[in-house]
């Protein structure tokens, strides 16, 4: 395969509930990487879909995230979501150092110590839902506010600033071409806000995540103020984005697949394993994320990637690779608990996975425990789904109990 093959135009705008994007399904059925054209950016890219090939891309130092800085790289949104100084566009060894230090705030023992705060926040939200009575919108009462409240609470953001942060995050994720200026302004606003918060924590540390990351040490190494501010911004963004979608998506699946809910009711101890299989199965976003650029010619899954070519991976297709997961489109709660790519892979795998899993376990576990008769209040086909951002989630999830 050569780099001269005709590119496939990919809008990746499919939003039909949690059905797998047929365009992605078609691309994953092709042999090897495919040349694609995305809505924004001045170049085509290679799309890699298979589990093993995605692993190679995400661990091959010849394929650089940092190399995209300053270039109009192929992407889904008019304004790049990622900041140029973000850990997501760093390469080893710089990214390795920053990740090791920041990850000290997200060890399993630290997250276990935070869990009571997540339980308290979830309890307050479910109290409000119960008080309002059925039918209630689960998105408004739980899946939208819980991840936002959790990450902003843990970052030490004052409650009065939460609406401002939430609005800026939404602006950054929107895909409309007319949103470019607003998205850039929102990114700058968040960057300035967290820079100020880091300066405060340097002088008056607390029990929040910024203080924990500021205190992280590895020998003489520590995070500087700029790195701390970027990490806080990234956590505010990803901490709201993925968990919000997944609480809604997982609940939707449980309420439309009663056999899954019944399994959890009979075996509540199986919740972590069930969640991982649902996370593997759910198309949690549309299309792809941040690309890499080839620093030299690279042979990849039968294709010659030329120096300077952009390479995108699809974690969604990797999670459905039939060579890695037998009957990959089925939800199999007895599937061996192998790794999936919903949280990424390699040097850019999410450092806050323990926190994300704690949020999901608390949200889903407490919801089913608190409302054993929980059910959709409308037919599944009447649930409205997001079409304005790169995410896959229901805008509302009316429930009764």
PAPA-784158 format. One record per atom (N, C-alpha, C): atom name; y, z, x. Coordinates in pm, whole numbers, plus 50000, padded with zeros to 5 digits. Example, Ala and Ser with C-alpha at 12.3 -4.5 7.8 and 13.67 -1.06 7.14 Angstrom:
# residues 2
atom  y  z  x
N  49431  50780  51319
CA  49550  50780  51230
C  49670  50780  51320
N  49775  50708  51285
CA  49894  50714  51367
C  50003  50787  51290
//
This chain:
# residues 401
atom  y  z  x
N  49881  50000  50086
CA  50000  50000  50000
C  50124  50000  50089
N  50224  49924  50055
CA  50345  49916  50137
C  50464  49971  50060
N  50572  49997  50134
CA  50694  50046  50072
C  50769  49939  49997
N  50717  49815  49994
CA  50786  49706  49926
C  50742  49689  49781
N  50647  49771  49736
CA  50598  49754  49600
C  50708  49785  49499
N  50701  49725  49382
CA  50802  49743  49279
C  50800  49885  49227
N  50919  49942  49210
CA  50929  50080  49162
C  50911  50088  49011
N  50857  50200  48967
CA  50842  50228  48824
C  50960  50313  48779
N  51034  50268  48679
CA  51147  50346  48626
C  51093  50465  48548
N  51138  50584  48585
CA  51087  50708  48523
C  51202  50792  48471
N  51211  50804  48340
CA  51312  50893  48282
C  51261  51036  48271
N  51130  51050  48257
CA  51069  51183  48243
C  51142  51268  48140
N  51163  51211  48022
CA  51236  51281  47916
C  51146  51318  47798
N  51015  51318  47820
CA  50920  51346  47713
C  50931  51492  47672
N  50939  51517  47540
CA  50964  51653  47490
C  50878  51688  47370
N  50762  51629  47355
CA  50678  51653  47238
C  50595  51780  47256
N  50648  51890  47203
CA  50579  52019  47211
C  50527  52039  47354
N  50401  52077  47369
CA  50345  52096  47502
C  50243  51989  47536
N  50259  51870  47475
CA  50173  51757  47510
C  50212  51707  47649
N  50112  51659  47723
CA  50138  51611  47857
C  50212  51477  47851
N  50313  51462  47935
CA  50394  51341  47939
C  50305  51220  47967
N  50296  51122  47875
CA  50209  51006  47898
C  50250  50925  48020
N  50379  50926  48054
CA  50422  50853  48174
C  50364  50918  48299
N  50364  51050  48303
CA  50303  51120  48416
C  50153  51097  48419
N  50091  51102  48301
CA  49946  51079  48294
C  49911  50941  48349
N  49994  50841  48317
CA  49970  50706  48367
C  49983  50703  48519
N  50086  50769  48573
CA  50108  50767  48717
C  49998  50841  48792
N  49946  50950  48734
CA  49841  51022  48804
C  49709  50946  48800
N  49700  50847  48712
CA  49581  50764  48707
C  49580  50651  48808
N  49695  50630  48874
CA  49703  50525  48976
C  49645  50576  49108
N  49609  50485  49192
CA  49550  50521  49321
C  49660  50546  49423
N  49671  50669  49470
CA  49768  50701  49574
C  49910  50715  49521
N  50006  50737  49610
CA  50146  50754  49571
C  50203  50628  49506
N  50302  50648  49418
CA  50368  50538  49347
C  50518  50542  49377
N  50577  50424  49391
CA  50723  50417  49406
C  50786  50433  49269
N  50885  50524  49259
CA  50951  50548  49129
C  51102  50542  49145
N  51167  50515  49033
CA  51313  50518  49024
C  51351  50622  48920
N  51431  50723  48961
CA  51473  50830  48872
C  51613  50802  48817
N  51657  50879  48716
CA  51786  50851  48652
C  51906  50860  48746
N  51900  50947  48848
CA  52015  50967  48936
C  51971  50958  49082
N  52066  50921  49168
CA  52037  50902  49310
C  52042  50756  49347
N  52067  50731  49478
CA  52089  50593  49521
C  51967  50530  49585
N  51849  50590  49568
CA  51729  50534  49632
C  51607  50560  49544
N  51503  50483  49570
CA  51375  50509  49507
C  51305  50623  49582
N  51191  50663  49531
CA  51112  50768  49596
C  50965  50741  49576
N  50885  50802  49659
CA  50741  50804  49637
C  50708  50925  49550
N  50616  50907  49457
CA  50568  51019  49377
C  50422  51045  49412
N  50393  51169  49450
CA  50258  51212  49488
C  50205  51302  49377
N  50083  51274  49328
CA  50034  51342  49208
C  49908  51427  49228
N  49822  51393  49322
CA  49695  51464  49337
C  49710  51599  49403
N  49621  51693  49370
CA  49631  51829  49421
C  49632  51833  49574
N  49536  51767  49637
CA  49527  51773  49784
C  49644  51701  49851
N  49687  51589  49791
CA  49800  51516  49848
C  49929  51597  49834
N  49946  51667  49720
CA  50063  51753  49703
C  50061  51865  49806
N  49944  51923  49830
CA  49932  52026  49934
C  49977  51971  50069
N  49936  51848  50100
CA  49974  51790  50228
C  50125  51776  50239
N  50187  51724  50133
CA  50332  51704  50137
C  50404  51836  50156
N  50360  51939  50086
CA  50432  52066  50088
C  50408  52148  50214
N  50316  52103  50298
CA  50288  52177  50422
C  50307  52092  50548
N  50349  51967  50532
CA  50365  51875  50645
C  50509  51880  50695
N  50530  51928  50817
CA  50665  51945  50869
C  50734  51811  50898
N  50661  51701  50889
CA  50725  51571  50905
C  50796  51528  50777
N  50774  51602  50669
CA  50840  51575  50541
C  50936  51690  50514
N  51066  51661  50520
CA  51169  51764  50531
C  51250  51779  50403
N  51266  51904  50359
CA  51361  51933  50253
C  51505  51929  50308
N  51526  51984  50426
CA  51661  51988  50483
C  51718  51847  50503
N  51629  51749  50519
CA  51675  51613  50542
C  51746  51549  50425
N  51736  51609  50307
CA  51804  51550  50190
C  51951  51590  50182
N  51991  51691  50261
CA  52128  51742  50253
C  52227  51631  50292
N  52330  51616  50210
CA  52431  51515  50235
C  52395  51377  50186
N  52279  51364  50122
CA  52235  51233  50073
C  52228  51237  49921
N  52251  51123  49860
CA  52244  51111  49713
C  52099  51087  49675
N  52019  51192  49683
CA  51875  51179  49672
C  51831  51157  49526
N  51716  51095  49504
CA  51667  51068  49368
C  51633  51198  49296
N  51682  51212  49170
CA  51668  51338  49099
C  51682  51316  48948
N  51662  51425  48874
CA  51664  51421  48728
C  51801  51451  48668
N  51887  51525  48740
CA  52015  51571  48685
C  52131  51503  48756
N  52245  51485  48687
CA  52359  51418  48751
C  52412  51494  48872
N  52421  51626  48862
CA  52462  51710  48973
C  52338  51778  49030
N  52316  51771  49162
CA  52200  51841  49218
C  52202  51989  49181
N  52088  52041  49133
CA  52081  52182  49095
C  52086  52271  49217
N  52015  52231  49321
CA  52001  52316  49439
C  52129  52313  49522
N  52170  52430  49575
CA  52283  52437  49666
C  52239  52392  49805
N  52330  52332  49880
CA  52295  52278  50011
C  52252  52387  50109
N  52296  52512  50083
CA  52258  52620  50173
C  52137  52700  50122
N  52076  52654  50014
CA  51965  52727  49954
C  51841  52725  50042
N  51759  52829  50026
CA  51630  52834  50095
C  51541  52718  50055
N  51565  52663  49935
CA  51484  52550  49887
C  51508  52421  49964
N  51615  52416  50043
CA  51637  52297  50126
C  51646  52337  50274
N  51573  52441  50308
CA  51555  52478  50448
C  51417  52434  50495
N  51403  52412  50623
CA  51274  52382  50685
C  51236  52496  50778
N  51105  52509  50809
CA  51065  52605  50912
C  51130  52565  51045
N  51158  52661  51134
CA  51127  52804  51120
C  51233  52883  51044
N  51350  52820  51015
CA  51457  52893  50947
C  51411  52944  50811
N  51348  52857  50732
CA  51304  52899  50598
C  51198  53009  50607
N  51112  53002  50708
CA  51006  53102  50724
C  51067  53239  50745
N  51170  53246  50830
CA  51237  53374  50857
C  51302  53429  50730
N  51378  53345  50659
CA  51449  53391  50539
C  51349  53435  50432
N  51243  53358  50415
CA  51143  53392  50313
C  51075  53524  50346
N  51039  53544  50472
CA  50971  53669  50510
C  51059  53790  50482
N  51187  53778  50512
CA  51278  53890  50488
C  51300  53913  50338
N  51330  53805  50266
CA  51357  53820  50122
C  51235  53869  50047
N  51116  53826  50091
CA  50993  53863  50021
C  50965  54012  50028
N  51029  54082  50121
CA  51010  54227  50129
C  51059  54298  50002
N  51146  54233  49927
CA  51195  54291  49801
C  51098  54265  49686
N  50993  54183  49710
CA  50903  54143  49601
C  50758  54171  49632
N  50731  54269  49716
CA  50593  54307  49738
C  50535  54361  49608
N  50402  54360  49599
CA  50339  54409  49476
C  50376  54554  49449
N  50384  54634  49553
CA  50417  54776  49532
C  50561  54792  49483
N  50653  54712  49536
CA  50792  54720  49488
C  50800  54675  49342
N  50730  54567  49309
CA  50734  54518  49171
C  50671  54620  49078
N  50563  54684  49122
CA  50504  54790  49040
C  50606  54900  49012
N  50692  54927  49110
CA  50797  55027  49091
C  50906  54981  48997
N  50922  54849  48979
CA  51021  54794  48887
C  50967  54780  48745
N  50836  54786  48731
CA  50772  54751  48605
C  50824  54834  48487
N  50851  54962  48511
CA  50899  55045  48401
C  51031  54994  48345
N  51113  54931  48431
CA  51240  54876  48383
C  51214  54754  48295
N  51115  54673  48331
CA  51081  54557  48248
C  51024  54604  48114
N  50938  54707  48119
CA  50880  54762  47996
C  50991  54816  47905
N  51087  54886  47964
CA  51198  54942  47884
C  51280  54830  47819
N  51314  54727  47897
CA  51392  54616  47842
C  51315  54544  47731
N  51186  54519  47754
CA  51105  54452  47652
C  51095  54537  47526
N  51077  54667  47543
CA  51069  54756  47428
C  51196  54754  47345
N  51311  54754  47410
CA  51438  54749  47338
C  51451  54619  47258
N  51411  54509  47320
CA  51421  54380  47252
C  51326  54372  47133
N  51203  54422  47150
CA  51107  54419  47039
C  51148  54516  46929
N  51212  54627  46966
CA  51268  54717  46864
C  51366  54642  46776
N  51453  54563  46842
CA  51553  54488  46767
C  51490  54384  46677
N  51384  54318  46724
CA  51316  54218  46641
C  51251  54284  46521
N  51185  54398  46544
CA  51119  54467  46433
C  51221  54517  46331
N  51334  54566  46379
CA  51437  54617  46289
C  51494  54507  46201
N  51514  54388  46261
CA  51568  54277  46182
C  51467  54229  46080
N  51339  54241  46114
CA  51234  54204  46021
C  51202  54056  46022
N  51084  54023  45966
CA  51043  53882  45966
C  51112  53804  45855
N  51124  53670  45871
CA  51092  53597  45994
C  51198  53620  46101
N  51156  53617  46224
CA  51247  53638  46337
C  51225  53528  46439
N  51331  53498  46514
CA  51322  53396  46619
C  51282  53464  46750
N  51160  53438  46795
CA  51110  53502  46916
C  51189  53460  47040
N  51241  53338  47040
CA  51321  53293  47153
C  51445  53380  47167
N  51514  53400  47055
CA  51639  53479  47058
C  51612  53625  47087
N  51501  53677  47035
CA  51475  53820  47048
C  51403  53859  47177
N  51323  53768  47235
CA  51242  53808  47350
C  51246  53710  47466
N  51198  53586  47445
CA  51179  53499  47560
C  51308  53458  47629
N  51416  53444  47553
CA  51543  53410  47616
C  51604  53532  47686
N  51619  53645  47616
CA  51689  53757  47681
C  51609  53832  47785
N  51476  53846  47770
CA  51403  53933  47862
C  51413  53889  48008
N  51382  53762  48042
CA  51395  53723  48183
C  51539  53733  48233
N  51635  53697  48146
CA  51775  53707  48186
C  51813  53852  48213
N  51781  53939  48117
CA  51815  54080  48133
C  51744  54139  48254
N  51617  54102  48272
CA  51539  54159  48382
C  51599  54122  48518
N  51620  53992  48543
CA  51666  53953  48676
C  51810  53999  48701
N  51894  53994  48598
CA  52032  54037  48617
C  52039  54188  48634
N  51955  54261  48561
CA  51948  54406  48578
C  51899  54440  48719
N  51794  54373  48763
CA  51738  54403  48894
C  51830  54360  49009
N  51913  54258  48984
CA  52011  54216  49086
C  52133  54308  49088
N  52145  54395  48988
CA  52259  54485  48982
C  52384  54423  48926
N  52370  54315  48846
CA  52485  54251  48782
C  52530  54337  48663
N  52660  54363  48655
CA  52712  54442  48542
C  52685  54369  48411
N  52649  54445  48309
CA  52612  54386  48181
C  52723  54299  48124
N  52849  54334  48149
CA  52961  54256  48096
C  52964  54114  48153
N  52898  54094  48269
CA  52897  53963  48333
C  52776  53878  48294
N  52681  53935  48221
CA  52561  53861  48187
C  52588  53731  48112
N  52673  53730  48007
CA  52698  53603  47936
C  52755  53495  48027
N  52842  53534  48118
CA  52900  53437  48212
C  52793  53375  48300
N  52704  53457  48354
CA  52597  53406  48441
C  52504  53315  48361
N  52469  53357  48240
CA  52376  53279  48158
C  52434  53142  48123
N  52561  53136  48092
CA  52624  53008  48057
C  52629  52916  48179
N  52658  52970  48296
CA  52662  52888  48417
C  52524  52831  48450
N  52420  52913  48433
CA  52285  52865  48458
C  52250  52750  48365
N  52284  52764  48236
CA  52255  52657  48140
C  52326  52528  48178
N  52451  52537  48221
CA  52526  52418  48262
C  52459  52348  48380
N  52404  52425  48472
CA  52343  52366  48591
C  52214  52291  48559
N  52147  52329  48450
CA  52017  52269  48416
C  52028  52149  48322
N  52147  52124  48268
CA  52162  52016  48171
C  52150  51880  48240
N  52096  51780  48167
CA  52067  51650  48228
C  52169  51542  48191
N  52258  51566  48098
CA  52352  51463  48053
C  52446  51418  48164
N  52474  51288  48170
CA  52560  51233  48275
C  52702  51290  48267
N  52746  51329  48146
CA  52880  51383  48130
C  52891  51530  48172
N  52782  51587  48220
CA  52780  51729  48256
C  52805  51752  48405
N  52821  51646  48483
CA  52828  51660  48629
C  52939  51754  48674
N  53059  51738  48620
CA  53172  51820  48664
C  53151  51966  48624
N  53104  51989  48501
CA  53081  52125  48454
C  52972  52194  48535
N  52866  52118  48570
CA  52758  52176  48649
C  52806  52215  48789
N  52888  52129  48850
CA  52940  52160  48984
C  53030  52283  48979
N  53112  52294  48875
CA  53199  52410  48861
C  53118  52538  48839
N  53010  52527  48761
CA  52925  52643  48734
C  52856  52691  48863
N  52809  52595  48943
CA  52744  52631  49069
C  52843  52703  49161
N  52964  52652  49172
CA  53066  52715  49257
C  53101  52855  49206
N  53109  52869  49074
CA  53141  52999  49015
C  53033  53102  49049
N  52906  53063  49035
CA  52797  53154  49065
C  52794  53189  49214
N  52819  53090  49299
CA  52817  53115  49442
C  52924  53219  49480
N  53045  53202  49422
CA  53153  53296  49452
C  53122  53435  49397
N  53064  53439  49277
CA  53034  53568  49216
C  52936  53647  49302
N  52827  53582  49343
CA  52726  53655  49418
C  52773  53687  49561
N  52861  53607  49616
CA  52920  53642  49746
C  52997  53773  49735
N  53071  53790  49626
CA  53144  53914  49604
C  53050  54032  49583
N  52940  54007  49510
CA  52844  54114  49483
C  52775  54160  49612
N  52743  54064  49700
CA  52682  54099  49828
C  52777  54186  49910
N  52904  54150  49912
CA  53002  54229  49987
C  53007  54373  49934
N  53001  54388  49801
CA  53000  54523  49743
C  52878  54602  49789
N  52759  54536  49787
CA  52635  54606  49820
C  52628  54644  49968
N  52695  54567  50053
CA  52700  54603  50194
C  52769  54739  50211
N  52871  54763  50128
CA  52946  54887  50140
C  52884  55001  50058
N  52829  54967  49943
CA  52770  55070  49855
C  52634  55022  49806
N  52530  55032  49889
CA  52396  54988  49848
C  52342  55073  49734
N  52254  55010  49654
CA  52194  55079  49541
C  52044  55055  49538
N  51989  55057  49417
CA  51844  55036  49401
C  51812  54895  49354
N  51908  54805  49362
CA  51892  54669  49312
C  51828  54578  49418
N  51793  54456  49375
CA  51726  54361  49464
C  51816  54316  49579
N  51945  54299  49553
CA  52035  54257  49661
C  52038  54363  49771
N  52044  54490  49731
CA  52042  54597  49830
C  51910  54600  49906
N  51799  54575  49834
CA  51667  54574  49899
C  51658  54460  50000
N  51708  54341  49964
CA  51705  54228  50058
C  51799  54252  50175
N  51913  54318  50148
CA  52007  54348  50255
C  51947  54446  50356
N  51860  54534  50309
CA  51799  54634  50396
C  51676  54581  50469
N  51627  54461  50430
CA  51504  54406  50490
C  51525  54378  50639
N  51427  54418  50718
CA  51433  54397  50863
C  51298  54349  50914
N  51304  54265  51016
CA  51185  54224  51090
C  51226  54218  51235
N  51202  54330  51305
CA  51257  54343  51439
C  51408  54351  51431
N  51475  54262  51500
CA  51622  54257  51496
C  51673  54164  51386
N  51581  54094  51320
CA  51620  53995  51220
C  51661  54061  51088
N  51764  54004  51025
CA  51803  54045  50890
C  51877  53928  50825
N  51898  53938  50692
CA  51968  53832  50620
C  52118  53853  50630
N  52194  53746  50661
CA  52339  53759  50663
C  52395  53745  50522
N  52526  53763  50509
CA  52588  53766  50376
C  52569  53634  50301
N  52583  53523  50373
CA  52567  53394  50307
C  52425  53376  50256
N  52328  53412  50338
CA  52188  53400  50297
C  52158  53490  50178
N  52214  53610  50177
CA  52193  53701  50065
C  52252  53645  49936
N  52373  53590  49945
CA  52437  53535  49825
C  52358  53417  49770
N  52307  53332  49858
CA  52228  53217  49814
C  52097  53262  49750
N  52032  53362  49810
CA  51908  53415  49753
C  51934  53474  49615
N  52043  53547  49599
CA  52076  53606  49469
C  52100  53497  49365
N  52173  53392  49404
CA  52198  53281  49312
C  52067  53214  49272
N  51979  53190  49370
CA  51852  53125  49341
C  51768  53210  49247
N  51768  53342  49267
CA  51692  53430  49180
C  51750  53433  49040
N  51882  53432  49030
CA  51945  53430  48897
C  51910  53303  48822
N  51898  53193  48896
CA  51864  53065  48835
C  51716  53057  48798
N  51630  53074  48899
CA  51487  53057  48874
C  51430  53174  48794
N  51490  53293  48809
CA  51441  53409  48736
C  51461  53396  48587
N  51562  53320  48545
CA  51582  53297  48402
C  51507  53173  48355
N  51506  53072  48438
CA  51455  52942  48398
C  51306  52943  48366
N  51224  52971  48466
CA  51079  52957  48449
C  51023  53058  48351
N  51059  53186  48368
CA  51001  53289  48282
C  51041  53271  48136
N  51165  53230  48111
CA  51209  53206  47973
C  51123  53100  47906
N  51104  52990  47976
CA  51021  52882  47921
C  50878  52930  47898
N  50824  53001  47997
CA  50682  53034  47990
C  50651  53138  47884
N  50739  53234  47861
CA  50714  53330  47753
C  50707  53256  47620
N  50801  53166  47596
CA  50801  53087  47472
C  50680  52996  47464
N  50652  52925  47572
CA  50542  52828  47571
C  50407  52897  47554
N  50387  53007  47626
CA  50261  53079  47615
C  50243  53134  47474
N  50349  53191  47417
CA  50339  53244  47280
C  50310  53133  47181
N  50375  53018  47199
CA  50348  52904  47110
C  50201  52866  47117
N  50146  52857  47237
CA  50004  52823  47251
C  49915  52927  47183
N  49946  53054  47204
CA  49864  53160  47145
C  49868  53156  46992
N  49985  53120  46936
CA  49999  53119  46791
C  49946  52991  46727
N  49928  52888  46806
CA  49871  52764  46751
C  49725  52745  46792
N  49677  52833  46877
CA  49535  52831  46918
C  49479  52972  46895
N  49446  53006  46771
CA  49408  53145  46739
C  49290  53197  46820
N  49204  53107  46867
CA  49091  53155  46946
C  49136  53217  47078
N  49252  53172  47130
CA  49305  53230  47252
C  49356  53372  47225
N  49427  53387  47115
CA  49478  53519  47078
C  49364  53616  47052
N  49261  53568  46984
CA  49147  53654  46952
C  49079  53701  47081
N  49071  53612  47179
CA  49011  53649  47307
C  49090  53765  47371
N  49222  53756  47366
CA  49305  53861  47425
C  49295  53991  47346
N  49283  53980  47215
CA  49270  54103  47135
C  49138  54174  47167
N  49032  54097  47187
CA  48902  54156  47219
C  48894  54206  47363
N  48965  54135  47451
CA  48957  54169  47594
C  49099  54173  47654
N  49178  54274  47619
CA  49315  54279  47671
C  49322  54285  47822
N  49215  54334  47886
CA  49213  54342  48032
C  49209  54203  48096
N  49177  54101  48017
CA  49169  53965  48071
C  49305  53895  48074
N  49410  53965  48032
CA  49543  53902  48021
C  49588  53831  48149
N  49581  53892  48268
CA  49628  53820  48388
C  49556  53688  48410
N  49423  53686  48395
CA  49349  53562  48413
C  49382  53458  48308
N  49396  53502  48182
CA  49434  53411  48074
C  49570  53350  48103
N  49664  53432  48147
CA  49798  53381  48177
C  49794  53275  48286
N  49713  53295  48388
CA  49707  53195  48496
C  49649  53063  48446
N  49551  53066  48359
CA  49498  52941  48305
C  49601  52872  48216
N  49676  52948  48138
CA  49780  52889  48054
C  49893  52834  48140
N  49928  52904  48246
CA  50031  52855  48338
C  49989  52723  48403
N  49862  52714  48440
CA  49811  52588  48495
C  49823  52476  48395
N  49793  52504  48270
CA  49784  52402  48166
C  49921  52356  48115
N  50015  52446  48104
CA  50143  52416  48038
C  50230  52324  48125
N  50280  52214  48068
CA  50380  52132  48139
C  50516  52201  48129
N  50545  52286  48225
CA  50656  52380  48216
C  50793  52317  48239
N  50795  52193  48281
CA  50921  52123  48301
C  50897  51974  48280
N  51003  51896  48291
CA  50992  51751  48278
C  51001  51689  48418
N  50905  51605  48449
CA  50915  51529  48573
C  50894  51611  48698
N  50993  51608  48788
CA  50975  51660  48923
C  51095  51747  48962
N  51092  51800  49085
CA  51197  51890  49130
C  51277  51834  49245
N  51268  51901  49360
CA  51347  51863  49478
C  51258  51780  49571
N  51308  51666  49619
CA  51223  51582  49706
C  51226  51628  49851
N  51150  51559  49932
CA  51154  51570  50077
C  51184  51431  50133
N  51223  51427  50259
CA  51247  51298  50324
C  51160  51291  50449
N  51103  51175  50474
CA  51015  51157  50590
C  51099  51148  50718
N  51065  51234  50814
CA  51136  51232  50943
C  51077  51128  51037
N  50959  51078  51004
CA  50893  50971  51080
C  50794  50905  50986
N  50734  50796  51028
CA  50632  50731  50946
C  50515  50826  50925
N  50466  50833  50801
CA  50356  50925  50767
C  50256  50851  50681
N  50128  50859  50717
CA  50021  50808  50631
C  49987  50915  50528
N  49992  50879  50401
CA  49971  50979  50296
C  49889  50920  50183
N  49767  50964  50169
CA  49681  50927  50056
C  49676  50775  50036
N  49664  50701  50147
CA  49651  50556  50139
C  49782  50480  50143
N  49895  50551  50149
CA  50025  50484  50153
C  50093  50512  50287
N  50173  50417  50333
CA  50253  50436  50452
C  50394  50475  50407
N  50429  50601  50430
CA  50563  50650  50399
C  50650  50625  50521
N  50753  50545  50505
CA  50839  50509  50617
C  50941  50620  50646
N  50980  50630  50772
CA  51086  50723  50809
C  51208  50698  50720
N  51262  50805  50663
CA  51378  50794  50574
C  51343  50783  50428
N  51216  50758  50394
CA  51176  50752  50253
C  51178  50891  50190
N  51214  50895  50062
CA  51207  51020  49985
C  51068  51034  49923
N  51020  51157  49917
CA  50889  51186  49860
C  50901  51300  49759
N  50863  51272  49637
CA  50856  51375  49532
C  50710  51411  49508
N  50685  51536  49471
CA  50553  51576  49426
C  50561  51619  49280
N  50449  51610  49211
CA  50439  51660  49075
C  50340  51775  49070
N  50392  51895  49053
CA  50303  52011  49035
C  50229  52001  48902
N  50290  51933  48805
CA  50227  51919  48673
C  50098  51838  48685
N  50103  51726  48755
CA  49982  51644  48769
C  49881  51711  48862
N  49929  51779  48964
CA  49837  51851  49053
C  49757  51955  48976
N  49823  52019  48878
CA  49756  52119  48795
C  49654  52058  48699
N  49658  51925  48684
CA  49562  51856  48595
C  49471  51761  48674
N  49461  51781  48804
CA  49381  51692  48888
C  49232  51713  48854
N  49164  51607  48803
CA  49023  51625  48764
C  48931  51652  48881
N  48972  51616  49001
CA  48888  51645  49117
C  48897  51792  49158
N  48997  51859  49107
CA  49015  52000  49141
C  48981  52093  49025
N  49005  52045  48903
CA  48978  52123  48783
C  48890  52042  48688
N  48763  52077  48673
CA  48678  52006  48575
C  48740  52013  48436
N  48737  51900  48364
CA  48796  51892  48230
C  48938  51949  48232
N  49027  51890  48311
CA  49155  51955  48343
C  49250  51969  48225
N  49236  51885  48122
CA  49330  51893  48009
C  49289  51998  47907
N  49172  52059  47925
CA  49126  52165  47835
C  49174  52301  47886
N  49197  52393  47792
CA  49224  52532  47828
C  49089  52604  47832
N  49050  52643  47950
CA  48919  52706  47969
C  48941  52847  48024
N  48930  52947  47935
CA  48957  53084  47976
C  48849  53141  48067
N  48739  53069  48081
CA  48634  53111  48174
C  48639  53030  48304
N  48744  52952  48320
CA  48757  52873  48443
C  48770  52968  48562
N  48701  52941  48672
CA  48718  53025  48790
C  48866  53035  48827
N  48910  53153  48861
CA  49052  53178  48882
C  49100  53125  49017
N  49104  52992  49028
CA  49153  52929  49150
C  49304  52916  49146
N  49366  52885  49259
CA  49512  52875  49263
C  49563  52753  49186
N  49680  52770  49124
CA  49747  52657  49059
C  49884  52640  49123
N  49957  52535  49082
CA  50082  52502  49149
C  50205  52527  49063
N  50193  52604  48958
CA  50307  52628  48870
C  50421  52698  48944
N  50387  52781  49042
CA  50491  52849  49121
C  50519  52777  49252
N  50473  52653  49263
CA  50494  52578  49386
C  50379  52597  49485
N  50400  52548  49606
CA  50296  52555  49708
C  50360  52552  49846
N  50290  52606  49943
CA  50335  52595  50081
C  50460  52677  50108
N  50544  52624  50196
CA  50662  52696  50242
C  50769  52717  50139
N  50756  52654  50022
CA  50857  52672  49917
C  50797  52730  49790
N  50680  52794  49801
CA  50625  52863  49685
C  50718  52979  49650
N  50734  53004  49521
CA  50826  53108  49474
C  50791  53243  49537
N  50889  53309  49597
CA  50864  53439  49660
C  50853  53551  49557
N  50900  53526  49435
CA  50905  53631  49333
C  50789  53621  49234
N  50677  53562  49275
CA  50562  53550  49184
C  50517  53685  49129
N  50508  53793  49209
CA  50468  53921  49150
C  50560  53966  49038
N  50690  53942  49053
CA  50785  53980  48948
C  50767  53892  48824
N  50751  53761  48844
CA  50733  53670  48731
C  50607  53707  48652
N  50498  53737  48723
CA  50375  53774  48654
C  50390  53906  48580
N  50462  54001  48639
CA  50485  54128  48570
C  50563  54106  48441
N  50664  54019  48444
CA  50740  53988  48323
C  50651  53927  48215
N  50569  53832  48255
CA  50482  53766  48157
C  50379  53863  48100
N  50321  53945  48186
CA  50221  54041  48138
C  50283  54141  48041
N  50402  54189  48074
CA  50470  54285  47985
C  50509  54217  47855
N  50571  54100  47863
CA  50620  54032  47743
C  50506  53997  47647
N  50404  53930  47698
CA  50294  53885  47612
C  50208  54004  47568
N  50178  54093  47662
CA  50094  54208  47628
C  50158  54298  47525
N  50285  54333  47543
CA  50353  54421  47447
C  50374  54352  47313
N  50399  54222  47316
CA  50419  54149  47191
C  50293  54153  47104
N  50178  54123  47162
CA  50053  54122  47085
C  50013  54264  47043
N  50042  54360  47127
CA  50008  54499  47095
C  50097  54551  46983
N  50224  54516  46987
CA  50322  54566  46890
C  50309  54498  46755
N  50274  54369  46756
CA  50267  54291  46632
C  50130  54224  46621
N  50027  54299  46585
CA  49891  54242  46580
C  49876  54129  46479
N  49963  54124  46380
CA  49956  54016  46281
C  50052  53902  46309
N  50099  53891  46432
CA  50199  53789  46466
C  50149  53650  46434
N  50235  53568  46374
CA  50199  53430  46341
C  50326  53347  46333
N  50311  53215  46344
CA  50425  53125  46326
C  50471  53131  46181
N  50602  53130  46161
CA  50658  53136  46027
C  50684  52997  45970
N  50662  52893  46052
CA  50680  52755  46009
C  50560  52675  46060
N  50532  52559  46002
CA  50428  52474  46058
C  50464  52433  46201
N  50364  52419  46289
CA  50393  52385  46429
C  50480  52261  46445
N  50463  52164  46357
CA  50540  52040  46371
C  50688  52059  46340
N  50725  52173  46281
CA  50866  52199  46251
C  50938  52274  46363
N  50865  52316  46465
CA  50927  52382  46579
C  51010  52279  46657
N  51135  52313  46686
CA  51225  52222  46758
C  51220  52251  46908
N  51213  52141  46988
CA  51197  52155  47132
C  51321  52107  47208
N  51344  52167  47322
CA  51459  52131  47406
C  51451  51985  47450
N  51561  51916  47439
CA  51570  51778  47488
C  51688  51760  47585
N  51767  51867  47606
CA  51891  51853  47682
C  51878  51892  47828
N  51769  51957  47867
CA  51754  52001  48005
C  51621  51951  48063
N  51595  51989  48186
CA  51471  51948  48252
C  51355  52039  48214
N  51379  52136  48127
CA  51276  52233  48092
C  51199  52190  47968
N  51079  52249  47950
CA  50998  52227  47831
C  50982  52361  47759
N  51049  52377  47646
CA  51037  52502  47572
C  51091  52483  47430
N  51045  52564  47334
CA  51097  52556  47198
C  51235  52620  47190
N  51326  52552  47121
CA  51461  52608  47104
C  51458  52732  47015
N  51368  52731  46919
CA  51347  52847  46831
C  51197  52861  46809
N  51153  52983  46791
CA  51011  53007  46761
C  51005  53110  46648
N  51017  53062  46521
CA  51018  53154  46408
C  50880  53218  46390
N  50877  53352  46384
CA  50751  53423  46371
C  50760  53526  46258
N  50645  53556  46203
CA  50630  53664  46106
C  50517  53754  46152
N  50500  53867  46084
CA  50392  53959  46119
C  50354  54046  45998
//
